């Protein structure tokens, strides 16, 4: 028997906002760990010396054992020789994505940038074990949910800026069982 009836979800938009903000905070920590801090407090849009020096060492370790020869070649032939550029890109990308997600501003852009970074990081470290795989998998799935749900409309600036129109089914508050 096919008994399809709507089941109300409790505050789905708020829970999506909580997920968006939590993931955003994780990325926004890069403001203090990877950006230069003027006077030890004011973030500047440039990677810190510590991050620029640390990144090539991490990349060499990630490339050395990576079983994906194409990604290993990419790391060794492109990323490591230009590690200072990639240090800037990762520091700025993580910080920007984190701020956009926390603020709920241009949420889809922030989630897309974060997802691109997560996929790159996953390809670099997946071979190191199940904890790396699980962490990046859960983070990627969370970002996909954020991308597909207009999660910035609740408790975010996207809600003030976006025209009032139809919302994705995930954010509408019901789903159907079959």
C-alpha positions in Angstrom: 0.0 0.0 0.0 1.3 3.4 -1.0 0.4 5.8 1.8 2.1 9.1 0.8 1.4 11.8 3.3 3.3 15.0 4.2 5.3 14.8 7.4 6.0 18.2 8.9 9.6 18.9 9.6 10.4 21.0 12.7 12.1 24.3 11.7 14.1 23.0 8.7 15.2 26.5 7.6 16.7 27.1 11.1 18.5 23.8 11.1 19.9 24.5 7.7 21.1 27.8 8.9 22.8 26.2 11.9 24.6 23.8 9.5 25.6 26.7 7.3 26.9 28.7 10.2 28.8 25.8 11.8 30.5 24.9 8.5 31.2 28.6 7.9 32.9 28.9 11.3 35.1 25.9 10.5 36.3 27.7 7.3 36.4 31.2 8.9 39.0 30.0 11.4 41.4 30.5 8.6 41.2 34.2 9.2 43.2 33.6 12.4 45.3 30.6 11.3 46.3 31.4 7.7 46.0 35.1 7.2 48.4 37.8 8.3 47.1 39.6 11.4 48.1 43.2 11.8 48.9 43.9 15.4 48.0 40.3 16.1 44.3 41.0 15.7 43.3 42.7 12.4 43.2 40.3 9.5 44.9 41.4 6.3 44.0 39.8 2.9 47.4 38.1 2.6 48.6 34.7 3.8 50.7 34.6 6.9 54.4 33.9 6.6 53.8 30.8 8.8 51.2 29.4 6.3 53.3 30.2 3.3 56.3 28.3 4.9 54.2 25.4 6.1 52.2 24.7 3.0 55.0 23.3 0.8 56.0 20.9 3.6 52.5 19.6 3.9 52.1 19.3 0.1 55.3 17.3 -0.2 54.0 14.9 2.4 50.6 14.6 0.7 52.2 14.1 -2.7 54.8 11.5 -1.6 52.3 8.8 -0.7 49.4 9.7 -3.0 48.3 6.7 -5.0 46.5 8.9 -7.6 49.4 9.4 -10.0 47.6 12.2 -11.8 46.9 14.1 -8.6 50.4 13.4 -7.3 51.8 14.8 -10.6 49.5 17.9 -10.3 50.8 18.5 -6.7 54.4 18.0 -7.6 54.4 19.7 -11.0 52.0 22.6 -10.4 51.1 23.2 -6.7 54.4 22.7 -4.9 56.5 24.8 -7.4 53.9 27.6 -6.9 53.2 26.9 -3.2 53.2 30.6 -2.2 50.5 31.3 -4.8 48.4 28.3 -3.6 49.0 29.4 0.0 47.5 32.7 -0.8 44.6 31.1 -2.7 43.8 28.6 0.1 44.0 31.2 2.9 41.9 33.7 1.0 39.5 31.1 -0.3 38.8 29.5 3.1 38.5 32.8 4.8 36.1 34.2 2.2 34.0 31.1 2.0 33.8 31.0 5.8 32.7 34.6 6.1 30.1 34.2 3.3 28.7 31.1 5.0 28.6 32.6 8.5 27.0 35.8 7.2 24.6 34.0 4.9 25.8 36.3 2.1 26.2 34.9 -1.4 25.8 31.6 0.3 25.9 29.5 -2.8 29.1 31.1 -3.9 30.7 30.6 -0.5 29.5 26.9 -0.4 30.8 26.3 -4.0 34.3 27.8 -3.1 34.4 25.7 0.0 33.3 22.6 -1.8 36.0 23.1 -4.4 38.6 23.4 -1.7 37.3 20.3 0.1 37.5 18.2 -3.0 41.1 19.3 -3.6 42.0 18.6 0.0 40.3 15.2 -0.1 42.2 14.2 -3.3 45.4 15.2 -1.5 44.9 13.3 1.8 42.2 10.5 1.3 44.9 7.8 1.2 45.9 8.7 4.8 43.0 6.8 6.3 39.4 6.6 7.1 39.3 9.6 9.3 40.5 11.8 6.5 38.0 10.2 4.1 35.1 10.5 6.6 35.8 14.1 7.5 36.0 15.3 3.9 33.0 13.3 2.9 30.8 14.8 5.7 32.0 18.3 4.9 31.4 17.8 1.2 27.8 16.5 1.8 27.1 19.4 4.2 28.2 21.9 1.6 26.1 20.2 -1.1 23.1 20.5 1.2 23.9 24.1 1.8 24.2 24.7 -1.9 20.9 23.1 -2.6 18.8 24.6 0.1 19.1 28.4 0.0 20.5 28.1 3.5 21.4 31.8 3.6 17.8 33.0 3.5 17.3 32.2 7.2 19.5 34.1 9.7 21.5 35.4 6.8 21.9 38.4 4.5 20.7 36.5 1.5 17.2 36.5 3.1 17.2 40.3 3.0 18.7 40.6 -0.5 16.9 37.7 -2.3 13.5 38.2 -4.0 10.7 36.4 -2.2 10.2 33.4 -4.5 9.8 29.6 -4.3 12.3 27.9 -2.1 13.9 24.5 -2.8 11.9 21.5 -1.5 14.5 20.9 1.2 13.8 24.2 2.8 10.0 24.1 2.5 9.3 22.1 5.6 7.7 18.9 4.4 8.6 15.7 2.6 6.6 12.8 1.4 6.9 9.2 2.4 6.2 6.5 -0.1 
